[in-house]
Amino acid sequence: MAGASKPSDPFSELMQTQAEQMQSFFSQMVPGTAGVMPTDTSMAQWGEVATRLQTMWADFQSSQQVETNPITAMFDPTQWLGMAQEWYAKMPLADPARQKQMWDDSVELWQSVLGQYRIGDDGELDEESTPELPRKDRRFADPRWKNQPVFALIHQTYLMLAERMNAMVDEIDGIDAAKREQLRFATGAMIEALSPANFPATNPIVLERTLESGGENLVKGMEHLMSDLKRGQLTHTDTDAFKLGENIAVTPGKVIHETELYQLIQYSPVTEEVLETPLVIFPPWINRFYILDLNPKKSFIRWAVEQGVSTFVVSWKSADASMKDIVWDDYIRAQMDAIDHVRARLKVKSVHTIGYCVAGTTLAATLAILARRGEADKVKSATFFTAQVDFEKAGELLHFVDDTQIKAIENMATDGYLDGRVMAATFNLLRGTDLIWNYVINNYLLGEDYPAFDLLHWNGDVTNLPAKWHKSYLIDLYRDNRLVVPDSMSADGTPIDLTRVKTPCYIQAGKEDHIAPAASVWRVMDQFSGPMRFVLAGSGHIAGVVNPPDANKYQYWLNDKDVSTLEEFVAGAVEHKGSWWPDWIEWLNQQDSAKVPTKGKRKPGEKGDTVIEDAPGRYVMAR
C-alpha cells in the first residue's frame, strides 16, 4: 500500500521471492506472460496480503488447540501410504527398465504437447493453436489448463503418472483380491490429493483469481479454512441458509411418541380419505431423517401424504454419552415399538414399512424376528431404499473394515459414541474429487462464497453414532457378513434367519450408488422368500431415492421376467423415464387398497389427541 516498500518479515520475504521466481519461470517458459506476475510496483500489496495471512494463522494457532480431526486427516495424503505401506514397497517403481520407460514416455508426452503450440513472429502464442491433448479429465476441462503450455504439461504429466501408479497396483505379486482393492482405493485417494488443481501455484484458475483480486481470495480462503478447522468438518454450503421447520423439513405434522432412542412423527393428512394401512418410514440413524423432507418440491414424505397415505417417520436421536450401551437389538426393538405404537394408535392390524440404507438392513432383521415369532402379519409390506443384507459386494466401504481401520475408528470414539464428523469424512472420501477437493479449490483457494443448497446442508448435518453398535456393525455385517448366515446372529433374544421373511417387498437400488452398490442390494432377492419387486433407479444413493415425479429427472428400469441375477435383470429390463415413485405407490395400493375417512387420530393433534410437539421435533435439532 502507499508508503510501504519491502516486506520486512521472513514470511513476506518468502512470498516475494516465490513471486519473483514464478515471474521469471513464466516469462521464460510461457511466451506472452511477461508482466503477468507481480512486479516491484505491486509487491507492496502482496507483502501486505502475506502479512495478513501470517497474522491470521498465528492468531488462530494461539487461540485454538488444533488437534487431529476428520478434516485434517482428509487433507493428508500420507495417511494413504500408511494404509497399505507394506504393499507400496512392492510396487515396481525402482525397476531401472520401468524408470527408463517412464522417462521415455514423459519425453514423448512433452514433445507431443509442446509440438501443438505455435509461436507468432511477435513471440506470442497463436491463440488459434488449440492443442488436442492426449488425456482428458473433467478436473482440467477449463480452457486455461491448455491455453498455456506449462499448465498443459503439468496436468498431462500428472494424469500420465496417475495412470502408471494405478496400473502398478495390478502388477503387485502375492496380494489377495480384497487387499488389492484396498490398495487401489488408497492409491486413488492419494493421487486425488496430489492433483495440481489442489495447489495454487499449479492451478491457472487460482493464479488468475489471485492476480485479479490482489490475493484477497487467499485471505478469504484462509478464513474459510480456519473456520472449518474449528468445526472439524469441511463446509459445503452456507450453514446459515437453512433452518429446520422453516425452509427445510416443513411438512406439517406432530411428534406423537418418543423414547430415549427416537421420536415418532405423524404427518397431517391433506386428503379426505387415506389408505387404511399406514406407512412407517425408518431412515438411517447415520443421517438426519429430513433427507426425505428437504423442501416441498423434493419431499418424499409430503408426496406420500398427498397420495393419501397416513405417513409416520422415525427421527433417531444423535448419540451421546447416555447411549454408550446401545446395540443393534435396541434399534430393532425401536422398529418393533414404532410398528406396534402405530398399530395401536390407529387400531389397524398391520402397517407398511420403508427402511432406508442401514435402517433397511435393520428392517430385514426385524421382519425375520417377527416371522420367527409368528408376528409377520404386523407388517403388510416392506420397501427397501438402497439397503443391503449381504455385504460381500458392499463396494468401497469395505476398505474401512479391516482390523487396522476398525481399530482406528474405535480410537476416535469418546464417551461411548463416535463423532458424526468421522462418518461424514469417510463418505466424503468415497468421492474425494467431488466432495473434498472441489470444495478445497472453491472455498480455500478461490475464496468463493458458499452456495445455499439444501442437499449439501443435510449432508453436513452429521449425527453421532453409538460406538459399541457401530463397531459391531462393521465387524458382524461388513467384515464377516453374518446376516445372511441363518441363525448366526440374533437380536432381542431371537435368532435371525432372513429366509423366513415372506412379506411382500419392494426393493430399490441406485444404478450409480457407491455406498450400497446395486449388485449388493440385489442380493436381498436371494434371501427373502416372499413376492418381491426390484427397481433399478438412475443416479445414486441419494438422488436415486429423492427423485420427485415433477422433476422429470433420471429414469428407472423394471423387468417382470423371472431372472436370477442383476445382469439378467439389466439385460431384459425396460427403461422408464422419470421417477419410480408412481410405480411404488401403484404397487403399495396393490398390497391393500382399502381406504378410510380421514378423521380421529388420522389427524394428529386434533381435539382429544395428545401430542408432544410439532414436527420436525427436538431430536433432529439436537447437535
N, C-alpha and C positions, 0 to 999 in steps of 0.2 A: 504494500500500500504506500501512499505518499509518505516520504521521509524514511522509508525502510530501504536498505541496500542489500545486505547479505544476511542470510540466516546465520544465527550465532550458536546454535546448539548442534550436537552430533547428529540427531535425528534429521534435522532440516538439512544439514550439510550432506548427509547420505542421500536424501531425496533429490537435492540439487545435482549431485554427482550422477545419480542414476538418470535424471532427466537429460543431462548433457551427453551422457554416453548413448542414450536412446536416440537423441538428435543426430549424433554422429553416425550411429549404426543405420538409421533410416535414410539419411542423406546419401550414404554410400551404397546401401543395398537396394533401396527402392527409389527409382527415378521419380522426380516430381514431388518429393516430400520435404525438400529443404525448406526450413522456415515453418514447418507444421508444428514441430515440437516446441516447448517453451524456450524462449530466448532470454538474454540477460534483462531485457526490458520488462519481462513478465515474471522473472524469477522471484521477485519480492512477494508477489501474490502466492506463488507456490510455497514459499517459505512460511507464509502465514498459515496456509492450509496445513502444511506439515506440522507446524506448532500446535494448531488446534487439535489435530488428530492425536498428537502425542499427549497433550494435556487431557483430552477426553479419556484416553486409555489409562493414563496414570491415575486420574480421579476415580475411574471405575475400579481399578485394582485396589486402591486404598480403601474404598467403601464397600467392597464386595469380596467375599471369600469365594473365588472361582474354583469349584470342585468338578471332578469328572462327572458328567451327567449325559443323558442321551444325546443332547445336541452336540457337545464337544466330541463325543465318540463317533458320531456320524461323519465328522469332517476330518477324521484321522485315518488316512489310508493304510497306515502301518498296522491297524487292527486286523486288516485282512491278511497281511503277511503272517501275523501270529495265528490266525485261524487255521492255516494249513502249512505252517513253516516247513515241516519235515518233507512235504511233497514239493514245495518250491525248489528245494535244494536239488531235486532230481530232474528239474527241467533242463533241457539240453542247451542252456544259454552259453555255457563255457566251451562248447564244442567248436574248435577252430574252423571246421568246414561250415558250421552254422553261422558263425560270426562273419566269415567271408561272404556267404550268400546274402546275409543281411546287408552288408556294406554294398555289395554289387546291386542289390535291389534298391537300396536307398539312392545310389548314384543314378540309376536308371530312372527312378521316380523324379528326382530333382531335374534331370535333363528333360524329361517328358513335360514336366510342368513349366519350367522356365522357357522351354522352346516355343511355347504358345503365346508368349508376350512379345509385342513389337514396340520398339522404341522409335519415336519420330526424330526428325532432324534437330528439333529443339531440345532433345534429351528427355522429353516427357513420354509417358506411356501412351500408346494409341488406345483411346477409350473404346474403340470398336473391336479391339482384340480381346474377345471374351473367351477364356480358355475352357475347354471341356475336361474337367478334372476326372481322374480315373475312379475315385472313391467318393461316394455321396453319403451324407449323414444329415439328418434334419437339424442337428445342433449347429451346423455350419451352412445352413441354407441361405442366410443373409448374404447379399452380393458382396458386402465388404470383406468377406472371407476369401474372395478370389479376385477382387479388384486390384489388390497389390500382391506381387509375387511372394513377399515374405510371409504373409498370412496364409497364402495358398500352400506354401511349403510347410509351414508349421502344422497346419491341421491335416494335410495329406500324409505327412510323415507320422503324425500321431495315429491316424487311422491305420496305416500300414503296420506300425508296431503293435497296435491293438489286435489286429488280425493274427500276427505272428504269436503273440502271447496266448491268445485263445486257442490257436492251433496246437501249441505245445502241450496244453492240458491233455489232449488226446494222445500224446506221444509218451507220456509217463508210464513206465512199466510197474507192475506189482501193486496196482491200486484197484480196489473194488469199485463197482459202478456207483454206489452211494457216495463214497469219498470223492470220486472223480467229479460228480455233480456238485458236491460242496465246494471243491476246488474251483470248478468252473464259475460258480456263483461268486466266490471270494475274489477270483481274478477279475471278473466283470465289474464288481464293486470298486476294486482298486483302480481299474482302468477308467471308470466313470469319474472317480475323484480326481484323477490326474489330467483330465481333459484341458487343453489350452483355453477353452472357453471359460474355465473357472478361475483364471488368473488375469488380473488387469493388464499386465504388460504384454500378454499374448492374445488378448481379445480386442480386435479392432473396433468393435461397437463400444466397448467400455472406454477405450482410449479416446475415441471421438467424443463421447459424452463428457469425459474428464476435461478435455481441451475446451469444449464449448462452455462448460459450467465453471471453469477455473478451479476444478477439484471439489466443488460443492457436493457433487454426487457421492464422493468418497466420505465426506463429513456426514452426510445424511445416512449413508450406508453403515458407517460406524455407529451411529445412534441406533439403527435397527439391530445391528449385531449385538451391541451391549444389552439392549432390551431383551433379545432372545436368550442371551446367556443368563440373564437374571431369571427368566422364566424357565430355563432349561428345556426350551421347546422352540422349534422352528415355526415362525409365524407365516401363514399362507394368505391371510385375509385380514381385513380391517376388523379388529376384535370389538370395536365399539359400534359396529353397524347393525348388530342383531341383538334382540332381547327376547328371551323366551316368553311366550304368551302375548307378545305384541306384534312381531313380524315374522316369527318362526314358531312352530308348534302352537298354532292358533285355532285349530279345530275345537269348537265348543264341547265341553264335557266336564265330568266331575270325578274326583277320586272317591271311590265308593268303598274301598277296603285297603288296609295296609298291614304289613308285618315288618319285622326288623330287616327283611331282605328285599321287599318290593312293595310298590303301590299298584293298585289295580284301578285303571281309568276306564270309565264307561262314557262313550260319546253320545251326544244328544242327537236323536233322530231328526230327519228332515222329510220323511215320507209318512203318509197316513197309515200304511201297513209296512210290516217288516217280516223277514223270514222268521219263522218260529224258532229255528235253531240258530243261536247266536254264534258269534265268532270271537275267539280269544287269540290274540297275537302275542307271541313270545319273541321279542327282539333279542339280539345278543347282548350280554352284560359287559362285553368289552367295548361297547359304544353306547351312546345315548339313543333312546328309542325314537327320537323325533326325526331320524333319517326317513321314517315313513310318514312324516308330517312336517316337511320343510316349509312349504307355503301352500296356499290353496290350490295353485295350479299343478304342483308336483305331488301333493299329498295322497298317498295310497289310502290312508285312514279316511280322509274326507270323501274320497271317491267311493270307498266301500259303504260308507254311511249313505251316500247318495243313491247307491244301488239297492237300498232297502235292507241293509244288513245291520243287526244290532251288534255293534263293534266294541270290544274291550281290548285294552293294551296293558301289558305289564311294563312298569317302569322300575328297572332294577336300581338298587341303592349302590352308589360308588363305594367300594370297600374302604373301611377304616380299621383302626386297631380293634374295635369291638367284633370284627368279623374274622379274626385270625384263625378260628377253628372251622370256618365254613368250608365244606367239601361238596362234591358233586351231589351227594344224597340230598343236601339242603336245597339245591336248585331243582332237583327232580320233585322233591316234596312240595316246593313252591309252585311248580307247574300243576301238580295234582290238586293243591289247595285252591289255586285260581280257578281251575276247571270246576271243582266242587262248589266254590262260592258262587260262580255264575249260574250253575245249575239250580242251586237253592234259591238264589235271588229271583230268577225268572221262572222258577218252577217248571223247568224243562228236563227231559231225560238225558239229553246229550248236547254237546257243543261241537262246532267246527273249530279247528285249530290251525295256526300257522307258526312255524318255527324257522327263524332266520339264522343262518350260519351256525355258530356254536349252540344257540338255543334250539336249532333244528336237530342237531346231534343229540341234545338232551331230550327233545321231544320224542325221538326214536326210542330212547331208553325208557321214557315214561310210558309210551304205548306198549312196549314189551312187558313192563312190570304190570300194567293194568290187564293185559291179556293173560298173564300167568295167574293173576288173582281173580280172574273171571269177571273183570270190570271193564272189558274192552268197549262195551256199549255206551260208556260215558262220552266217548269221542266219536262223532258221526263221520268226520273226515279229518285228514291231516294234510296240510300243504307245507312243502319244504322249499324255502328260498336258499339256494346255494349252500346246502347243508351236506356234510359228509358223515358217513358212518364207517366206511372202510378207508383207511388213511395210507394205504400202500402207494397210491398215486397222488398224494396230497400236495405235490408241487414244491415250490421254493421254500415254504415254511419248514420243510423237512430239514433244511440246512441248519436250523436252530435247535435241533433236538438230540444232538449227540451229548455225551456226558460232559464235555467241556462247556458247551453252550448252556446246558441246563444249570450247571454249577454257577456259571457267570450270572445268569438270570436270578438264581436263588440268592446270590450275594447282594443283588441290588434291592432285595426286599427289606423293608424296615417295618417294625411294629406289626408284623403279620400280614402285610399287604404289599403288593407290587405297584409302584408308581405307574400310573397310566401313560406317562410320557415314554416309558420304556417300550410298551407295546406300540405306541404311535411311531416311535423311531424305527422299530422293527418293520412295520408295514410300509413306512416311507422308503426303507432300504430296498424293498422288493421292486420299487420303481424309482431308483435313485435319480435318474435324469429328470423325470417329470416332477417328483415330489421333494427333491432335495436341491440338486444343482441348478435347476431352472430358477429356483427362488433365491439361491445364493447369488446368482448373477443379477437378478432383478432387484432384490432387496438390498444386498450389501455392496455390489459393485456399481450398479446403475443408480442406486438410491431412489428407486421409483416408489410412489405411494402404493399402499396396499389396496387391492380391489375389494369390493363388497360382494362376496359370493357365498350364499348360504351353505352350499355343499362343503366348501372348504372350511367354513366356520364350524360346521358339525364335525368335520374330520379332525379339527384341532381341539374339540371339546372332549378331552380324554376322561376316562373313568379308571379308577384304581381296581385292582383285582385281588381277591383273596389268595395269598401266596401259596398256602398249602394245597388248595384245589388247583391252582394254575400249574404247579409243578406236577401234580398227579395227571392232569390233563395232557401235558406234554409227554410224559412217560407212558402212561397207560394207553392213550389213544394214538398220538402221533408216532411215538417211537416203537411201541410194542404192538400196536394195532389189535388190542384185545377185544374191542367192542364186537367185532364180527366173529369171535370165537364163542359159541354158545356156552353160557353159564361161566365164562371166565371172569366176568365182572358181576357185581351185584350192587344194589343200592336200596336203601331203606329196608334191608333185610331180605330182599328178593333177588334171586339170580336173574340175569338179563340174557334173553335169547331172542334176537331180532326176528328169527324165522317164525315166531309165534304171532307176529303182527299181521292181521288180516284187514285192518282198517283201510278203506279206500284212500288212496294217496295221490296228490298232485305234486310232481317233482320238477322244480325249475332249476336250470343251470345256465350259467353265462358262457357264451362261446369264447370270450376273451378273458375269463376270470383267472387271475393268477393267485388268488388266495384259496379258492375252492375250485380247482380245475374241473371242467365238465366231465373229463374222463373219471375223475374221482367221485363226483356227485352221482354219475350214472350207476355206480356200484350199489347204491341204495336199491336199485331194481333187482339186484341179485340176492337181497336179504329178506325183504318183506314177502309175504305170501298172498296178500290181497290184491284187488284190482288197482292198477297204477297207470297214471298218465304222465308221460315225460314230455317236457317242452324245453327246447334249447333256444334261449333268448340271445339276441345280439348284444354286444358290449360285455361288460364285466361284472364285478361283484356288487357294485352299487348301481351304476346306470342301467345294467341289465335288469335290475329289480325295479328301480324307481324310474319307470318309463310310462307316464300317463298317456292315454289314448289321444288326447288333444295335441300332444307334442308332435305327433306324426313322425317319430324318430325310430330308427333301427328296424328290426324285424324279428320274427321268431319262426322256428321250424317245428313241424309236427310229422309224425309217422305212425299211422294207425295199424301198420302191419306187425306181425309177430316177429320181433327181432331180438337178438340176444346180446348184442354189443353196441357200443356207441357208434362204431364205424359203420355197422349195418344200418343203424338209425339214420345217420347223416347221409349215407348213400341213397336211401329211399325217401328222405324227408321232403316235405312240401314247404316252401318258403311262404310266409305271410308277412305283409308289410305292417309296420307299426307295432303297437303294444300288444302283449299277450294277456293283459288284464281282462279284456272282454271274453277271451276263451276261458279264463279261470272262473269268472262269475257264472258263465253258462254251465261249466262243469259243477260248480257249487250248487246251483239250482237243481241240477240233475240228481244230486245226492238226497235232496229233500226240498221240495218247492212249496211246502205248506207255509202260509202266512197268517199273521195275527194282527189285530189292531194295535196301533202304537199308543199304548196307554199304560197307566200304572208305573211300575218300576222299569218299563222300557224307556221312560223319560227320567233320567237321573236328576235328582234334586227337586222333583215336583212335590206337591203337598203330601206330607206324610212320609217322605223318603229322607232318611238321614244320610247325609254325605259328609266327607271330611273337608274337602276344599275343591276349588276349581282346577281343571286341567290347565297346564300340564303337571301340576303338583310340585311338592318340595324336593322330592328325591332327585329329579332331573336337574334341579338348580343347585344341588349341593356340590361343592368342589373339594 
